[in-house]
Amino acid sequence: MIVCGLEESTNVTTNVLFLLSDEHARSALGTYGHRIVQTPTLDRLASSGMIFDRAYTPSPICIPARASLATGLHVFEHRCWSSAQPYYGQVESWMHRLRADGHTVVSIGKLHFRSGDDDNGFTEEILPMYLANDGKGWPQSLIRSPLPAFAEAAELARLLGPGESDYTDYDRKITAAACNWIGRSAQRAHNKPWVLFVSFASPHYPLIAPPSFFDLYRHRETPEPFANSKSQRSQHPVLREMLDFWNYDAYFDADSRRLARQNYYGLCSFVDYNIRQVLAALEHSGQDRDTLVIYTSDHGEMLGNHGFWAKSLMYEDSVAVPMIVAGQNIPVGVNHTPVSLTDMAATIETAITGSQRPASAPWQSRALQEFMRRAQSDRFILSEYHDGGSPTGLFMIRQGDWKYVYYAGAYPAQLFHLQQDLQETQDLGENPAYAAVREKLHGFLNQVLDPETVNAQAFAEQARLLEDLGGAEKVLAMPSFNHTPIGC
């Protein structure tokens, strides 16, 4: 870990400006080493704070990840397994606790919780995006065996920019509302620190970037997806089934792949531009010295790598997220501690209250401030996937330079040495020379949960909900989509 200016304590009471994007892969930022993507605002934020270079989502899909972000719990604990099983305040969140303690806790933008009729824990929800289908989300995800067809996959390659979309319009409104709220907050008397949660929809597809941001990449040499050809793709049986379901790439050719990636990069720059306006409003309000700023995303984006688009995988481009923390008393540097979105609960509460809720196990929600004082590079991180498109549950352990992926049932595990194999093309999951490594990492997994039991529980609860909704035939007749419609 590289650290400059570390003070004795980072547990200083401050406001929190929590900036969340949707589908921003960790690799797609300048500060994380991307050679093309232009994110000057986030790069400046990172240069004044702490960069966590081993941050992960607890589930590479929106709804379970956001439930974990709210509760500080892993998916097997809160049981928001899929895109049809959302958070609705059923488990206490950091928002509930801070609001109960008299703090103002406001959200602006995408929540992806069930409904505004639920008590999600916020003092106020501005421009919220809830689940489609009257809070049912994407119930087709409940059909796990056999997997149905997903005809909507064709839409991703069809809706390409440059241009404007409902999502870019939505993000502009979110930015304006956030700047307005910050300006007004400076004129109010706050007895206690506040939290403002600003949640953007971009760079989530549709891959339509506003022209001025697309133009940043129009004439740039764009790297092609790696391990995309059929001969290069993994032959793991679960990944083959998932690729058959999420068959986005079948609708692309070389030109449209390049156009899609240019638009994704443009949307990353668009998010950066919106964040620049929010941070400028914070500075103009005079509250920047009293506010901790956090930037992260709910999951990543595959962009055609390994033949996949979107997320839902345990590959780095899907499961790894950016995480930047800046503010007074925050040291400057790069931290190699593996961290998770589950750690946001403890981090925000520590910043707001100055005290930390103790964690009984090292993998539970812990304040990032703790790791700023003493990095713990040997910590392990868990991620799970129990959503549509997969015939079984996926479980990932990241520890040290290793990534271990366990597939429930009679499937082979995967093992990657991330330091030597950045693109995860050398699967050591069945190599006898690495049996001891696999055993050690599986031992970490078993410290947290029994994957076979959790997988059975997820399937059983999804089957009951599917029955409650009228069965597979009725669910397949419900509206299906690639991206949640704007409902605000």
Secondary structure as the mmCIF struct_conf table of DSSP 4:
data_model
#
loop_
_struct_conf.conf_type_id
_struct_conf.id
_struct_conf.beg_label_comp_id
_struct_conf.beg_label_asym_id
_struct_conf.beg_label_seq_id
_struct_conf.end_label_comp_id
_struct_conf.end_label_asym_id
_struct_conf.end_label_seq_id
STRN STRN1 ILE A 2 CYS A 4
BEND BEND1 GLY A 5 GLY A 5
BEND BEND2 GLU A 8 GLU A 8
STRN STRN2 ASN A 15 ASP A 22
BEND BEND3 GLU A 23 GLU A 23
TURN_TY1_P TURN_TY1_P1 ARG A 26 SER A 27
BEND BEND4 ALA A 28 LEU A 29
HELX_RH_3T_P HELX_RH_3T_P1 GLY A 30 TYR A 32
TURN_TY1_P TURN_TY1_P2 GLY A 33 GLY A 33
BEND BEND5 ARG A 35 ILE A 36
HELX_RH_AL_P HELX_RH_AL_P1 PRO A 40 SER A 47
TURN_TY1_P TURN_TY1_P3 SER A 48 SER A 48
BEND BEND6 GLY A 49 GLY A 49
STRN STRN3 MET A 50 PHE A 52
BEND BEND7 ASP A 53 ARG A 54
STRN STRN4 ALA A 55 TYR A 56
BEND BEND8 PRO A 58 ILE A 61
HELX_RH_AL_P HELX_RH_AL_P2 CYS A 62 THR A 71
BEND BEND9 GLY A 72 GLY A 72
HELX_RH_AL_P HELX_RH_AL_P3 VAL A 75 HIS A 78
BEND BEND10 SER A 82 SER A 82
TURN_TY1_P TURN_TY1_P4 SER A 83 ALA A 84
BEND BEND11 GLN A 85 GLN A 85
BEND BEND12 TYR A 88 VAL A 91
HELX_RH_AL_P HELX_RH_AL_P4 TRP A 94 ALA A 100
TURN_TY1_P TURN_TY1_P5 ASP A 101 GLY A 102
STRN STRN5 VAL A 105 LYS A 110
BEND BEND13 ARG A 114 ARG A 114
TURN_TY1_P TURN_TY1_P6 GLY A 116 ASP A 117
BEND BEND14 ASP A 118 ASP A 118
BEND BEND15 GLY A 121 GLY A 121
BEND BEND16 THR A 123 THR A 123
STRN STRN6 GLU A 124 MET A 129
TURN_TY1_P TURN_TY1_P7 ALA A 132 LYS A 136
HELX_RH_3T_P HELX_RH_3T_P2 PRO A 139 LEU A 142
BEND BEND17 SER A 145 PRO A 146
HELX_RH_3T_P HELX_RH_3T_P3 ALA A 151 ALA A 153
HELX_RH_AL_P HELX_RH_AL_P5 ALA A 154 ARG A 158
BEND BEND18 LEU A 159 LEU A 159
STRN STRN7 LEU A 160 LEU A 160
BEND BEND19 PRO A 162 GLY A 163
HELX_RH_AL_P HELX_RH_AL_P6 ASP A 166 SER A 185
TURN_TY1_P TURN_TY1_P8 ALA A 186 GLN A 187
BEND BEND20 ARG A 188 ARG A 188
BEND BEND21 ASN A 191 LYS A 192
STRN STRN8 VAL A 195 PRO A 203
BEND BEND22 HIS A 204 PRO A 206
STRN STRN9 LEU A 207 LEU A 207
HELX_RH_AL_P HELX_RH_AL_P7 PRO A 211 PHE A 214
TURN_TY1_P TURN_TY1_P9 ASP A 215 HIS A 219
BEND BEND23 ARG A 220 ARG A 220
HELX_LH_PP_P HELX_LH_PP_P1 GLU A 221 PRO A 225
TURN_TY1_P TURN_TY1_P10 PHE A 226 ALA A 227
BEND BEND24 SER A 229 SER A 229
TURN_TY1_P TURN_TY1_P11 LYS A 230 GLN A 232
BEND BEND25 ARG A 233 ARG A 233
HELX_RH_AL_P HELX_RH_AL_P8 PRO A 237 PHE A 245
BEND BEND26 TRP A 246 TRP A 246
HELX_RH_3T_P HELX_RH_3T_P4 TYR A 248 TYR A 251
HELX_RH_AL_P HELX_RH_AL_P9 ALA A 254 HIS A 284
TURN_TY1_P TURN_TY1_P12 SER A 285 GLY A 286
HELX_RH_3T_P HELX_RH_3T_P5 ASP A 288 ASP A 290
STRN STRN10 THR A 291 SER A 297
BEND BEND27 ASP A 298 ASP A 298
TURN_TY1_P TURN_TY1_P13 LEU A 303 GLY A 304
HELX_RH_3T_P HELX_RH_3T_P6 ASN A 305 GLY A 307
BEND BEND28 ALA A 310 LYS A 311
BEND BEND29 LEU A 313 TYR A 315
HELX_RH_AL_P HELX_RH_AL_P10 GLU A 316 VAL A 319
STRN STRN11 ALA A 320 ALA A 320
STRN STRN12 MET A 323 ALA A 326
BEND BEND30 GLY A 327 GLY A 327
TURN_TY1_P TURN_TY1_P14 GLN A 328 ASN A 329
HELX_LH_PP_P HELX_LH_PP_P2 ILE A 330 PRO A 331
STRN STRN13 VAL A 332 ASN A 335
STRN STRN14 VAL A 339 SER A 340
TURN_TY1_P TURN_TY1_P15 LEU A 341 THR A 342
HELX_RH_AL_P HELX_RH_AL_P11 ASP A 343 THR A 353
BEND BEND31 GLY A 354 GLY A 354
HELX_LH_PP_P HELX_LH_PP_P3 ARG A 357 ALA A 359
BEND BEND32 SER A 360 ALA A 361
TURN_TY1_P TURN_TY1_P16 PRO A 362 TRP A 363
BEND BEND33 GLN A 364 GLN A 364
HELX_RH_AL_P HELX_RH_AL_P12 LEU A 368 ARG A 373
BEND BEND34 ARG A 374 ARG A 374
TURN_TY1_P TURN_TY1_P17 SER A 377 ASP A 378
STRN STRN15 PHE A 380 TYR A 385
BEND BEND35 ASP A 387 ASP A 387
TURN_TY1_P TURN_TY1_P18 GLY A 388 GLY A 389
BEND BEND36 PRO A 391 THR A 392
STRN STRN16 LEU A 394 GLN A 399
TURN_TY1_P TURN_TY1_P19 GLY A 400 ASP A 401
STRN STRN17 TRP A 402 TYR A 407
TURN_TY1_P TURN_TY1_P20 ALA A 408 ALA A 410
STRN STRN18 GLN A 414 HIS A 417
TURN_TY1_P TURN_TY1_P21 LEU A 418 GLN A 420
TURN_TY1_P TURN_TY1_P22 LEU A 422 GLN A 423
TURN_TY1_P TURN_TY1_P23 GLY A 429 GLU A 430
HELX_RH_3T_P HELX_RH_3T_P7 PRO A 432 TYR A 434
HELX_RH_AL_P HELX_RH_AL_P13 ALA A 435 VAL A 448
HELX_RH_AL_P HELX_RH_AL_P14 PRO A 451 ASP A 468
TURN_TY1_P TURN_TY1_P24 LEU A 469 GLY A 470
HELX_RH_AL_P HELX_RH_AL_P15 ALA A 472 LEU A 476
TURN_TY1_P TURN_TY1_P25 ALA A 477 ALA A 477
BEND BEND37 MET A 478 MET A 478
BEND BEND38 ASN A 482 HIS A 483
HELX_LH_PP_P HELX_LH_PP_P4 THR A 484 ILE A 486
#
